[in-house]
Amino acid sequence: NANKTDSGVITPAKVDTGLHFVVGTAPVHMVDGKVNEVIMASSYKEAVTALGYSDNWKQYSLCEEIYTAFTLFNVSPVFFVNVLDPKKHKKAVANEKHTVVDNQIILPLEAIASSVKIEGKEAGTDFEAFYSDTNCVVEFLTEASGEMQVNYDAVDPTQVTKDEIIGGYSVSTHKTTGLELIDTVFPRFTKVPDLILCPNWSHDPEVAAVMSAKAENINGLF
């Protein structure tokens, strides 16, 4: 028996239990992250690299799980599904006035860096936009001062609906979304998540019902 050691003691086969499968929103626009795809992360750094991070857990519910799982309780791996789509869940912010300080303009984290337009300035030539831990930062590449007029698109997590959290399979796009993606975890990762979480959404009766059905489905399989 390959599991027997010299002392005759049987080494227990390691089984992953308590694996979290979490559906919610993350600031993926910070890192060009994925939408409606299962992300397996084994560390805080891995999760933040794939999903972005913000302390605004009300807007970005997956960040609460990132912090809780990796910083507080050291649980890993965790399976994340982000349903916030920066191409879809966004709003236009027009003609905002900002004062240049230290050759920079500080915009909210929600600003989509690639969409930033500044009157009379050229992106890439005159300025670059990137993310700090808490903001979208516009840095001027040539000396700049005074007040600037800024336009940009901003992600809007409030546009995400419970139907997008619940998800499903679309016959037209052949894409699986939301909670429905739990069925893809075992074939892809050969791991079975057994804790289903939807922070900020699980109090909704419809979401709770689907979570419950998915949990029973897993028990039926294994």
C-alpha positions in Angstrom: 0.0 0.0 0.0 1.6 3.3 -1.1 -0.1 5.0 1.8 1.8 2.9 4.4 4.9 4.3 5.9 7.8 2.2 7.2 6.3 2.4 10.7 3.2 0.7 9.5 1.1 3.8 10.2 -1.3 4.7 7.4 -0.9 8.3 6.2 -4.4 9.8 5.8 -5.2 10.9 2.3 -5.7 14.7 2.3 -9.2 15.8 1.5 -10.1 19.4 0.9 -13.1 20.5 2.9 -14.5 23.8 3.8 -13.7 25.1 0.3 -15.4 28.5 -0.4 -17.2 29.3 -3.6 -18.0 33.0 -3.7 -20.1 35.0 -6.1 -20.1 38.7 -6.1 -18.5 41.9 -7.3 -14.8 43.0 -7.4 -13.0 46.0 -8.8 -11.7 44.0 -11.7 -11.2 47.2 -13.8 -8.1 47.8 -11.7 -6.4 44.7 -13.0 -8.2 43.9 -16.3 -9.7 41.0 -14.4 -12.2 38.4 -15.6 -16.0 38.5 -15.6 -18.1 35.3 -15.0 -15.1 33.0 -14.8 -14.1 30.9 -11.9 -10.8 32.2 -10.3 -9.0 29.9 -7.9 -6.8 31.9 -5.5 -4.5 30.4 -2.8 -3.3 33.7 -1.3 -4.2 37.3 -0.7 -1.7 38.4 -3.3 -3.0 36.0 -5.9 -6.7 37.1 -5.3 -5.8 40.8 -5.5 -3.8 40.3 -8.7 -6.7 38.6 -10.3 -9.6 40.6 -8.9 -8.3 44.0 -7.6 -9.1 45.1 -4.1 -11.0 47.8 -2.3 -12.0 48.3 1.4 -15.4 49.4 0.1 -17.0 46.0 0.7 -20.5 47.2 0.2 -19.7 48.0 -3.5 -17.2 45.2 -4.0 -18.4 42.2 -2.0 -15.7 39.7 -3.1 -13.1 41.9 -1.3 -14.7 41.1 2.0 -14.1 37.4 1.3 -10.5 38.1 0.1 -9.8 39.8 3.4 -11.7 37.3 5.6 -10.4 34.2 4.0 -6.7 35.1 3.5 -6.0 37.7 6.2 -8.2 36.6 9.1 -8.7 32.9 8.8 -6.0 31.7 6.3 -8.4 29.6 4.3 -7.3 28.4 0.9 -7.9 27.9 -1.9 -11.0 30.0 -2.5 -13.0 30.0 -5.8 -14.3 33.4 -6.8 -16.7 34.5 -9.5 -16.9 38.2 -10.3 -20.1 39.3 -12.0 -19.2 43.0 -12.2 -18.6 43.8 -15.9 -16.8 47.1 -16.5 -18.0 47.1 -20.1 -21.6 46.9 -19.0 -22.0 48.1 -15.4 -20.7 51.6 -15.8 -21.9 55.3 -16.1 -20.4 58.3 -17.8 -18.9 61.1 -15.7 -18.8 64.3 -17.7 -16.9 67.6 -17.4 -15.6 67.2 -13.8 -13.2 69.9 -12.7 -10.1 68.8 -11.0 -7.1 70.7 -9.7 -3.6 69.4 -10.5 -1.5 68.7 -7.4 2.1 67.5 -7.7 1.5 66.9 -11.4 -1.4 64.5 -10.6 -5.2 64.4 -10.6 -6.8 62.0 -8.2 -10.0 60.3 -9.4 -12.2 57.8 -7.6 -11.3 54.2 -7.7 -14.4 53.6 -9.9 -12.9 55.6 -12.8 -11.9 53.3 -15.7 -8.3 54.3 -16.4 -8.5 53.6 -20.1 -11.5 55.9 -20.5 -10.0 59.0 -19.0 -10.1 62.0 -21.3 -8.7 65.5 -20.4 -9.5 68.5 -22.5 -6.5 69.6 -24.6 -4.4 66.6 -23.5 -3.5 63.4 -25.2 -3.5 60.1 -23.3 -0.2 58.3 -23.5 1.6 61.5 -24.6 0.6 64.1 -22.0 -0.7 61.8 -19.2 -1.1 58.3 -18.0 -3.8 56.9 -15.8 -3.2 54.0 -13.3 -4.5 52.7 -10.0 -3.1 53.2 -6.5 -4.6 51.2 -3.6 -7.5 53.6 -3.2 -7.8 55.7 -6.4 -7.4 56.1 -10.1 -4.4 58.4 -10.5 -3.8 60.6 -13.6 -0.1 61.5 -13.9 1.0 64.2 -16.3 4.1 63.4 -18.2 4.8 67.1 -18.8 4.6 69.9 -16.3 0.9 70.6 -15.6 -0.9 72.9 -13.2 -4.2 74.6 -12.5 -7.7 73.2 -13.2 -8.5 70.6 -15.8 -11.8 69.3 -17.2 -12.0 65.5 -17.0 -14.4 63.0 -18.6 -14.4 59.3 -17.8 -16.5 56.2 -17.5 -16.9 54.8 -13.9 -17.9 51.3 -12.9 -21.2 51.2 -11.1 -21.6 48.1 -8.9 -25.1 49.2 -8.0 -26.2 48.2 -11.6 -25.5 44.5 -10.8 -28.8 42.6 -10.3 -29.6 39.5 -8.3 -30.3 37.7 -11.6 -26.6 38.2 -12.5 -25.6 36.8 -9.2 -27.8 33.8 -9.7 -26.7 33.5 -13.3 -27.4 30.5 -15.5 -26.5 29.1 -18.9 -27.2 31.1 -22.0 -28.0 29.1 -25.1 -27.2 32.1 -27.4 -23.8 32.8 -26.0 -23.0 29.3 -24.7 -21.7 31.0 -21.5 -22.4 30.0 -17.9 -22.6 32.8 -15.4 -23.0 33.5 -11.7 -23.8 30.8 -9.2 -24.3 28.3 -12.1 -20.5 28.2 -12.5 -20.2 26.1 -9.4 -20.8 23.1 -11.6 -17.6 23.8 -13.6 -15.3 23.8 -10.5 -14.8 20.0 -10.2 -14.2 19.3 -13.9 -11.7 22.2 -14.1 -9.9 22.0 -10.7 -10.8 18.5 -9.4 -11.9 20.2 -6.1 -15.3 20.3 -4.7 -16.4 23.6 -3.0 -18.7 22.9 -0.1 -19.4 26.4 1.3 -21.4 28.7 -1.0 -21.2 32.4 -0.3 -22.8 35.5 -1.8 -21.9 38.4 0.5 -24.4 41.2 0.3 -26.8 39.0 -1.6 -27.5 35.9 0.4 -30.3 37.6 2.4 -32.4 37.8 -0.8 -34.8 34.8 -0.8 -34.3 34.0 -4.5 -30.5 34.0 -4.2 -30.7 32.0 -1.0 -33.0 29.4 -2.7 -30.5 28.9 -5.6 -27.6 28.7 -3.1 -29.5 26.0 -1.2 -30.3 24.1 -4.4 -26.7 24.2 -5.5 -25.5 23.0 -2.1 -27.9 20.0 -2.3 -26.7 19.3 -5.8 -23.1 19.0 -4.6 -24.2 16.6 -1.9 -25.9 14.6 -4.5 -22.7 14.3 -6.6 -20.4 13.5 -3.7 
